[in-house]
Amino acid sequence: MIQTQSTAIKRRNSVHKNLFDPSLYQIPEPPRGGFQHQKKEYSKETFSNQVFGYDITSLKKRFTQLFPSNIQGYLPEVDLRITIICSIWYVTSSISSNLSKAILRTFNHPIALTELQFLVSAVLCVGFASIVNLFRLPRLKRTKFSKALNSFPDGILPEYLDGNFRSSILHKFLVPSKLVLMTTFPMGIFQFIGHITSHKAVSMIPVSLVHSVKALSPIITVGYYKFFEHRYYNSMTYYTLLLLIFGVMTTCWSTHGSKRASDNKSGSSLIGLLFAFISMIIFVAQNIFAKNILTIRRKVGILPSSSTDDVTSKEGQPSLDKTRFSPLQVDKITILFYCSCIGFSLTLLPFLTGELMHGGSVINNLTLETVALVAIHGIAHFFQAMLAFQLIGLLSSINYSVANIMKRIVVISVALFWETKVNFFQVFGVILTIAGLYGYDKWGLSKKDGRQT
């Protein structure tokens, strides 16, 4: 009896006892045929230590030591990877926003501009995927340019690119699966409505007013998560967000006040504000929806698929008998391509029945200069969208909204120094916004729990 009990104890000890161990439910990588792209782990420490060949961690430590010890505790923590991505995002967004306003001054056709923007973005996606696929050939994959292309973080490029144009591009990239369509169709609708309403607003009211309305997005996002998702936020989150929003609106309204009165007709201003508000709501909805799609390495998806039918058994316990794959491993190039295609298709009917049929000046106003500006605008928007998708996957919804507010400050600041004279209220608004961003990062919920939002 004792021997039998001892044997039973040994057998029980051989079983994995910790059912809450995440490694027990790891989702294996799906099998890939032929070429297997070797992934790199882009953790914060690895990325920070290898930027441009410098030991960034030691440099950051030395820089921190330059300040007195009583001040070092107030210095904000800086993620170098996110800082670099945000900086490039701000530059491309400034170019895109100011170019859209410049284009609409001489080419006042917002729907046509949206259609051209979707077209250029789709062409760039196919071209970029084809170039990456070309440099996956055995004779080219050892080149420096190929190594640079392969150094993108996980989730940017398709994993099936193997150098074969027919199988990779024609039969896979350009042939959407059910999962891709279910993922990108709602986002394509968001892109369609958001771009048209944003361009309509920019064509009717100053850029500063458009961005002042869109600056309300973090409050809308926090309200959604509080009332619909029942998330808890501490009081400092609301105080810092209010300070941040007040700073943005002070900057925007002071800029608006410096414009000529003739720039603002009452009727068009109200309609423009309405379009800007709709664009802001679409931005918040897309941000919340895309957060579940673009987060890298999700283990359980929100989309139905055959691979998730057996995630749980009838008793409600995780099923370990069947191998299953994560259904949400759609790369960002594919998402951007099909979002652009869906947006182009949805915009085509309003363009044909509206501006093209009733506004014959579309073709006449499309000069070589306008075409060049549209091409540059499309390229800038392509990189802006890619960086935005990457940030949505790296940040929480609230933190992404705050990063987007900082982007608006950069866009407005560039427009201020380029077009108008800077006044005191504009500088005061920028200072308030920076103070709000610092306070939110230091004392708001994003410091701990907000990154999981």
C-alpha positions in Angstrom: 0.0 0.0 0.0 2.8 2.3 0.9 4.6 1.4 -2.3 1.6 2.0 -4.4 1.1 5.4 -2.8 4.7 6.3 -3.4 4.4 5.4 -7.0 1.3 7.4 -7.4 3.0 10.4 -5.8 5.9 10.1 -8.2 3.5 10.1 -11.2 1.6 13.1 -9.9 4.9 15.0 -9.5 5.6 14.4 -13.2 2.5 16.2 -14.2 2.7 20.0 -14.9 1.0 21.3 -11.7 0.9 25.0 -12.4 -2.1 25.3 -14.7 -1.7 29.1 -14.7 1.8 29.0 -16.2 1.7 30.9 -19.5 4.2 28.5 -21.1 1.7 25.7 -20.8 -0.6 27.5 -23.3 2.0 28.8 -25.7 0.7 28.9 -29.3 3.2 27.3 -31.7 4.3 29.1 -34.8 2.5 27.9 -37.9 4.5 25.7 -40.2 6.1 27.5 -43.1 7.4 25.9 -46.3 10.6 26.6 -48.1 12.2 29.8 -46.9 11.9 30.6 -43.3 12.6 34.2 -42.4 14.6 34.3 -39.2 13.0 36.5 -36.7 14.8 38.8 -34.3 13.7 39.6 -30.8 13.2 43.3 -30.5 13.0 43.7 -26.8 13.6 47.2 -25.4 17.0 46.2 -24.0 18.2 44.5 -27.2 17.0 47.4 -29.4 18.4 50.1 -27.2 21.9 48.5 -27.0 22.3 48.1 -30.7 21.2 51.4 -32.2 23.8 52.6 -34.6 26.4 50.4 -32.9 26.4 52.3 -29.6 25.7 51.1 -26.2 22.6 53.3 -25.6 22.0 52.0 -22.1 25.4 53.3 -20.9 24.9 56.5 -22.7 21.5 57.1 -21.1 23.1 56.3 -17.7 25.9 58.8 -18.3 23.4 61.4 -19.4 21.3 60.9 -16.3 24.4 61.3 -14.1 24.9 64.8 -15.5 22.0 65.9 -13.4 22.0 66.3 -9.6 20.7 63.3 -7.7 17.7 65.1 -6.4 16.6 65.9 -10.0 17.3 62.5 -11.5 14.1 61.1 -9.9 12.0 63.6 -11.9 13.5 62.8 -15.3 11.0 60.9 -17.4 11.8 57.4 -18.6 12.6 57.3 -22.3 12.0 54.3 -24.5 14.5 54.9 -27.3 12.6 52.7 -29.8 9.3 54.5 -29.4 11.1 57.9 -29.3 12.7 57.3 -32.7 9.5 56.0 -34.2 7.5 59.0 -32.9 10.1 61.5 -34.2 9.9 60.1 -37.7 6.1 59.9 -37.4 6.0 63.6 -36.4 8.1 64.6 -39.4 6.1 62.6 -41.9 2.8 63.8 -40.4 3.9 67.5 -40.6 4.8 67.0 -44.3 1.5 65.2 -45.0 -0.7 67.7 -43.1 0.8 70.8 -44.6 0.9 69.3 -48.1 -2.8 68.4 -47.9 -3.7 72.0 -47.1 -1.4 73.3 -49.9 -2.9 70.9 -52.4 -6.5 71.7 -51.4 -5.8 75.4 -52.0 -5.3 74.9 -55.7 -7.0 71.5 -56.1 -10.2 71.9 -54.0 -11.5 68.4 -54.5 -11.2 66.5 -51.2 -12.8 63.3 -52.5 -10.4 63.2 -55.4 -7.5 63.8 -53.1 -8.6 60.9 -50.9 -9.0 58.6 -53.9 -5.5 59.5 -55.2 -4.1 59.0 -51.6 -5.5 55.5 -51.4 -4.2 54.7 -54.9 -0.6 55.9 -54.1 -0.6 54.0 -50.8 -1.7 50.7 -52.4 0.9 51.0 -55.2 3.6 51.7 -52.6 2.6 48.7 -50.5 2.8 46.4 -53.5 6.1 47.9 -54.6 7.6 47.7 -51.2 6.5 44.1 -50.7 7.9 43.2 -54.1 11.3 44.8 -53.3 11.5 42.9 -50.0 10.5 39.7 -51.7 13.2 40.2 -54.4 15.9 40.6 -51.8 14.9 37.3 -50.2 16.5 35.5 -53.2 19.5 33.4 -52.2 21.9 35.5 -54.3 20.7 38.8 -52.9 19.8 38.1 -49.3 23.4 38.4 -48.1 23.6 42.1 -49.3 23.6 45.0 -46.8 20.3 46.3 -48.3 18.7 42.9 -47.8 19.9 42.8 -44.2 18.4 46.3 -43.7 15.1 45.1 -45.1 15.1 42.1 -42.8 15.8 44.2 -39.7 12.2 45.4 -39.5 10.4 44.5 -36.2 8.0 41.6 -36.1 4.6 42.2 -37.7 5.7 44.7 -40.4 6.4 42.3 -43.3 4.7 39.1 -44.5 6.5 36.0 -43.2 5.9 34.1 -46.4 8.1 36.2 -48.7 10.7 33.8 -50.1 11.9 35.4 -53.3 9.4 33.8 -55.6 7.3 36.6 -57.1 4.6 34.3 -58.4 3.9 32.3 -55.2 4.6 35.1 -52.7 3.2 38.2 -54.4 0.7 37.0 -57.0 -0.7 34.0 -55.2 -0.5 35.1 -51.5 -0.1 38.9 -51.1 -2.6 39.9 -53.8 -5.0 37.1 -53.0 -6.7 38.0 -49.7 -7.8 35.3 -47.3 -11.0 35.4 -45.3 -9.0 36.4 -42.2 -7.4 39.4 -44.1 -10.8 40.6 -45.4 -12.4 40.3 -41.9 -9.5 42.2 -40.4 -9.2 45.0 -43.0 -12.7 45.6 -44.1 -13.8 47.5 -40.9 -10.5 49.4 -40.9 -11.0 50.2 -44.5 -14.4 51.7 -43.7 -12.7 53.7 -40.9 -10.1 54.9 -43.4 -12.7 55.8 -46.0 -14.9 58.0 -43.7 -11.9 59.4 -41.7 -10.0 60.6 -44.7 -12.9 62.2 -46.5 -14.2 64.0 -43.4 -10.7 65.1 -42.5 -10.0 66.5 -46.0 -13.4 68.1 -46.1 -12.7 69.8 -42.8 -9.2 71.0 -43.9 -10.8 72.5 -47.1 -13.3 74.5 -45.1 -11.5 75.6 -41.9 -7.9 76.2 -40.8 -5.7 73.3 -39.9 -5.5 74.6 -36.3 -9.2 74.2 -35.8 -9.2 70.7 -37.3 -6.5 69.6 -34.9 -8.1 71.4 -31.9 -11.2 69.2 -32.4 -9.2 66.1 -32.9 -7.3 66.9 -29.7 -10.4 65.8 -27.8 -9.7 62.2 -28.7 -7.9 61.1 -25.5 -10.9 62.2 -23.4 -13.3 60.3 -25.7 -11.0 57.3 -25.4 -10.8 57.4 -21.6 -14.6 57.9 -21.5 -15.1 54.8 -23.7 -12.9 52.6 -21.6 -14.4 53.9 -18.3 -18.1 53.6 -19.2 -18.1 50.7 -21.6 -15.1 48.6 -20.5 -15.3 49.6 -16.8 -11.7 50.5 -16.5 -10.4 52.4 -13.5 -8.3 55.6 -13.9 -6.8 57.6 -11.1 -7.5 61.3 -10.6 -4.1 62.3 -12.0 -5.0 60.8 -15.3 -8.0 63.2 -15.7 -6.0 66.2 -14.4 -3.1 65.7 -16.8 -5.4 65.0 -19.7 -7.4 68.2 -19.0 -4.2 70.2 -18.8 -3.0 68.6 -22.1 -6.2 69.2 -23.9 -6.4 72.8 -22.7 -2.9 73.4 -23.9 -3.7 72.1 -27.4 -6.9 74.1 -27.7 -5.2 77.2 -26.5 -2.5 76.8 -29.2 -5.1 76.1 -31.9 -7.5 78.8 -31.0 -4.8 81.4 -30.6 -3.6 80.4 -34.1 -7.2 80.6 -35.4 -7.5 84.1 -33.9 -4.5 85.3 -35.8 -6.2 84.5 -39.1 -8.1 87.0 -41.2 -11.8 87.2 -40.5 -12.5 86.5 -44.2 -11.1 83.0 -43.7 -14.0 82.0 -41.6 -17.5 82.1 -43.1 -20.1 81.1 -40.5 -21.7 78.4 -42.6 -18.6 76.7 -43.9 -17.0 76.9 -40.4 -19.8 75.1 -38.8 -19.8 72.4 -41.4 -16.0 72.1 -41.2 -16.2 71.7 -37.5 -18.8 69.0 -37.9 -16.5 67.2 -40.4 -13.6 67.5 -38.0 -15.7 66.1 -35.1 -16.8 63.1 -37.2 -13.2 62.5 -38.2 -12.2 62.6 -34.5 -14.8 60.0 -33.6 -13.7 57.8 -36.5 -10.1 58.1 -35.3 -11.1 57.0 -31.7 -13.1 54.1 -33.1 -10.3 53.0 -35.4 -7.8 53.3 -32.6 -9.8 51.0 -30.3 -10.6 48.5 -33.0 -7.1 48.4 -34.4 -5.5 47.9 -31.0 -6.9 44.3 -31.0 -5.6 43.7 -34.5 -2.2 45.3 -34.5 -0.8 44.2 -31.2 2.1 41.9 -31.8 2.1 38.3 -30.6 -1.5 38.1 -29.4 -2.4 34.7 -28.2 -6.1 34.7 -28.5 -7.8 36.6 -31.3 -11.1 38.4 -31.5 -11.9 37.1 -35.0 -13.6 33.8 -35.5 -11.5 31.2 -37.3 -11.2 27.4 -37.5 -8.0 27.5 -35.5 -9.8 28.9 -32.5 -12.8 26.6 -32.5 -11.1 24.2 -30.0 -9.6 26.8 -27.7 -11.8 25.6 -24.9 -13.4 22.3 -24.3 -17.0 21.7 -23.3 -16.1 22.0 -19.7 -14.6 25.4 -20.2 -11.0 24.3 -19.7 -8.3 25.0 -22.2 -7.9 22.2 -24.8 -4.3 21.0 -25.1 -5.0 18.1 -27.3 -5.1 20.0 -30.6 -2.4 22.3 -32.1 -3.8 25.7 -32.8 -2.3 28.9 -34.3 -2.9 32.5 -33.5 -5.5 33.9 -35.9 -4.3 37.5 -35.8 -0.8 37.4 -37.3 -1.6 39.7 -40.2 1.4 41.9 -41.0 1.0 45.7 -41.3 2.0 45.9 -45.0 -0.9 43.6 -45.8 -3.3 45.5 -43.6 -2.3 48.9 -45.1 -2.6 47.5 -48.6 -6.1 46.1 -48.2 -7.3 49.1 -46.2 -6.2 51.3 -49.1 -7.9 49.0 -51.6 -11.1 49.0 -49.6 -10.9 52.7 -49.1 -10.3 53.3 -52.8 -13.3 51.1 -53.7 -15.6 52.8 -51.3 -14.5 56.3 -52.4 -14.8 55.5 -56.1 -18.6 55.8 -56.3 -18.8 59.2 -54.5 -15.9 60.4 -56.7 -17.5 59.3 -60.0 -21.0 60.6 -59.1 -19.9 63.7 -57.3 -16.7 65.6 -58.1 -16.0 64.0 -61.5 -19.5 64.2 -63.0 -20.6 67.5 -61.5 -17.2 69.2 -61.1 -15.5 69.0 -64.5 -12.6 71.1 -63.2 -11.1 68.0 -61.6 -9.1 67.1 -64.7 -8.3 70.7 -65.5 -7.0 71.4 -62.0 -4.8 68.3 -62.0 -1.6 70.0 -63.2 1.9 68.6 -63.1 2.7 70.5 -59.9 -0.4 69.1 -58.3 0.5 65.5 -59.4 4.0 65.9 -57.9 2.6 67.2 -54.6 0.0 64.4 -54.5 2.8 61.9 -55.0 4.9 63.3 -52.2 1.8 63.5 -50.1 1.1 59.9 -50.8 4.6 58.8 -49.9 4.5 60.7 -46.7 1.1 59.3 -45.8 2.4 55.8 -46.5 5.2 56.1 -44.0 2.9 57.9 -41.6 0.4 55.1 -41.7 3.1 52.4 -41.3 4.5 54.2 -38.3 1.0 54.7 -36.8 0.3 51.0 -37.2 3.5 50.2 -35.4 2.8 52.6 -32.6 -0.7 51.2 -32.1 0.8 47.8 -31.6 3.4 49.1 -29.2 1.4 51.5 -27.0 -1.9 51.4 -25.2 -4.9 53.2 -26.7 -4.6 56.1 -24.2 -0.8 56.5 -24.7 -1.3 56.4 -28.5 -3.8 59.2 -28.2 -1.4 61.2 -26.2 1.4 60.6 -28.7 -1.0 61.6 -31.4 -1.7 64.9 -29.5 2.1 65.6 -29.4 2.1 64.9 -33.2 -0.6 67.6 -33.6 1.5 70.0 -31.6 4.5 69.4 -33.9 2.3 69.8 -37.0 0.8 73.1 -35.6 4.2 74.4 -34.6 5.7 73.8 -38.0 2.7 75.6 -39.6 3.1 78.5 -37.1 6.7 79.1 -37.9 6.2 78.6 -41.6 3.1 80.8 -42.1 2.5 83.1 -39.3 4.2 85.0 -36.5 4.3 83.3 -33.1 2.4 85.0 -30.3 2.4 84.6 -26.6 -0.7 82.4 -26.3 0.6 80.0 -28.9 3.8 79.5 -26.9 1.8 79.3 -23.7 -0.4 76.6 -25.2 2.6 74.5 -26.3 4.1 74.8 -22.8 0.8 73.6 -21.2 0.7 70.7 -23.6 4.2 69.6 -22.8 3.5 69.9 -19.1 0.4 67.8 -19.5 2.3 65.1 -21.4 5.0 65.1 -18.8 2.5 64.8 -16.0 0.6 62.0 -17.6 3.7 60.0 -18.3 5.0 60.6 -14.7 1.9 60.4 -12.6 -0.9 59.2 -14.8 -2.2 55.6 -15.2 0.1 54.9 -18.2 3.0 54.7 -15.8 1.9 51.3 -14.6 -1.4 49.8 -15.7 -2.2 52.1 -18.6 0.1 50.3 -21.0 -2.2 47.3 -20.8 -5.2 49.2 -21.9 
